[in-house]
């Protein structure tokens, strides 16, 4: 009951004010597009929720593949969501980077065999979560810098 009230309240705010984007989101999406890096959205939210959020966001859906919670048998931390996203992208999971803000997302990405990068949001990650990341960054802007280092063959190169 509290969840329903909170969701309705949040939806009214989104309908009135639009969706608040995470700092660096537009820039990282632009970076990925400019570098022809295919991207997938793998979210626990259901498809109707994702459609609602995109309808109130300032940009069109940039994702080549979208996997939503209602398409799955298992939820995070099970790796199914990322395994399916990689398969639909046609990319081996070991060559995929999972950018997550939640501990369960990191656990799912790690279990899937992806390169995991955490950008903590509201939850400070425990040490056992950080140990399962390739990198922990403080913002999506920092993830762009990480991608630059990887793409330029720097010390963070995945190969």
PyMOL commands that set and color helices and strands:
alter all, ss='L'
color gray80, all
select helices_A, chain A and resi 2-17+25-34+47-55+69-71+80-89+93-95+103-112+127-130+140-151
alter helices_A, ss='H'
color red, helices_A
select strands_A, chain A and resi 40-43+65-68+97-100+115-119+135-137
alter strands_A, ss='S'
color yellow, strands_A
deselect
rebuild
show_as cartoon
